[in-house]
Amino acid sequence: MNGGHDVILDVQHLTMRFGGLVAVNDLSFEARRGEITAIIGPNGAGKTTVFNCITGFYQPTEGMLELAHADRKKFLLERMPDFKITARARVARTFQNIRLFAGMTALENLLVAQHNRLMKASGFTFLGLAGWPGFRSAERESIDRARYWLDRVGLLARADDPAGALAYGQQRRLEIARAMCAEPVLLCLDEPAAGLNPREALELNKFLLAIRAETSTSILLIEHHMRVVMEISDHIVVLDYGQKIAEGPPAQIRGDARVIAAYLGVETEEVA
Amino acid sequence: MTANENREANPRTARLDVGGALKDAAVAAAIAFGLFSLMLGLLTSAGPAGKLVVTTRFGLLAAMIAVVFIGRFLVALVARRRGASVPGPLLTPQVRQGLSRLERLVAPAFLLFALLVPVLFYSNRYLLDLGILVLTYIMLGWGLNIVVGLAGLLDLGYVAFYAVGAYSYALLAKNFGFSFWLCLPLAGVLASFWGILLGFPVLRLRGDYLAIVTLAFGEIIRLVIVNWQDLTGGPNGVSGIPRPSFFGIPFNNEPDGFAAVFHLEFSATHRVVFLYYLILALALITCAVTIRLRQLPIGRAWEALREDEIACRALGINTTNTKLTAFATGAMFAGFAGSFFATRQGFISPESFVFMESALVLAIVVLGGMGSQLGVVIAAVVMVGGFELFRNFEQFRMLVFGAAMTGIMVWRPRGLIATRTPSIFLDQKKDIPADIVEEARQ
């Protein structure tokens, strides 16, 4: 596996231990640019831990995480603090249990996501305080970007409502829109379909495929909803007890005996 | 209304529950007995030979318990009756809308009144001094509001920065002859420097832990001032601090004094009026800057930090810097207020910067409603002005204030003005109800 330039994220020998517990053990995989890569596995398989390592919330015990931009600029994520991973390497994420700024409006949520750009435009507050025109135009641009993404997730009419007052499915969509406002090269979605009804899940599929088709953002996805995973993923990595047990395109994963074994019970039927 | 319909349809639910209320009252009376038996029932006093003599006051004890019993009985009766039916919303949407329209007029009315105070009460020196005091606390409240209300960082040592500002002005003006207008920005810079210095070690702490460390920091600053005799004069304080001048023209009865230059009859009130407008201007600057900051990315990041720090980090916000700027900005305004305090008093000592001051400013912010500019004004007027009002009832004013604060926390737990106004909007500005907005916890 030599990282060609179409690889956006190269995970090598990632190990994460919490005391005696090995949450992720020697995991290696690649996510390719412009694709949707899914990480699946039973509960407690270590999927969210992998996400937390990629986005800098955990410092991996061992291993290397290399992110490559289209211009071949490379970032070693395991050496960067969390906020710089978003600010510099441009990896954005959502959370399993939605983390919106509940008391702020949908629009404000999307503007906070563009903080670094606006901060620079406001001359680190000093020019903005003085009402510098350059900041005004940058702010207008940010509002337009927010308006665009609100429209894309069907929440334009709710722009001035607090995020905490939105329905569950709307909050999930808003969180994805917020991550997209950070203009990431890699979007990490932690169970975006959790708690959605079948219709909403279908809409989510369409939306994620649209992101893949229309933007240069690649997607890394953790999901339990097999329908979502199988329909939209280009590549699937299967984890069980922190170990990779299978990897490949959906068709191959569907028939993999070890994957079916790991998913014994209700979810076996969903996989098959 | 649904409440009335319910009551008519099912009259039995509205019947008085006397038995339950009696039980409630009995429990309350028992608790009152436990509390009062030693506090009121027994009185120790020095006897004729210097010995302690115990007097019993069973009559008073019985009377107090009876008061508690009857009071609790009535309250329980009313509560039970109301609980039997579904209570309708207290205010209909129309009334609410009308109120919010009224609210918009409150701020300009307050401002107009504040501008006219020296004109209306020119001859009343006491009221002018009280106005200056209230405005000082309003300014401190607005400054602390940045840290507590916007960024959600609970700061119990705010008075430390006030002290830094006051001592900066006092020492710079006294030892080096710096003018007030030069010292004012310097005091702000020094205070915000201390804000950053405090900020660094406490960045990882949240909630109660942060509150404890800031409390300790406030005490450290005070103790340093008390003990560093050579520099600060220790407990004796600094006296003879230069009084303010009208842009270089002193307020005195000399040929080059303010009165002579402007061909007025000399009056000590000139200086008080000048001080009043000075603190009014400083407070308004604080308010204007805060309002402006809220609409800038840094202000939104502060509020986002209050709402969810982890989400902030996931969006590429440097939470360390964001917290430090909040601390520094809040401290800067305290520094301004401190140097004003020093020039107004002409004398400062560590006595003025005790924990009670921090607690008072925090109480103003919390009672006013965290993040609300107008709420701070109302709370400061009520707290500081009200405190003066009760000066004649020295013994009871703490009691009244304790009761008032408890009452506000029961009926308006989020403060007087608890709704949050969005910093930006696409079509329509809608206030955000308080129950969604996060409070200072981090």
Interface residues (C-beta under 8 A of the other chain):
Chain A: T55 F57 D82 F83 K84 I85 T86 A87 A92 R93 F95 R99 L100 F101 A102 G103 M104 T105 L107 E108 L111 V112 A113 Q114 H115 N116 L118 M119 S122 T125 G128 L129 I143 R147 L156 A159 D160 D161 P162 G164 A165 R178 A179 A182
Chain B: V289 R292 L293 L296 P297 I298 R300 A301 E303 A304 R306 E307 D308 I310 A311 C312 R313 A314 L315 G316 I317 N318 T319 T325 R420 P422 S423 I424 F425 L426 D427 Q428 K429 K430 I432 P433 I436 V437 E438
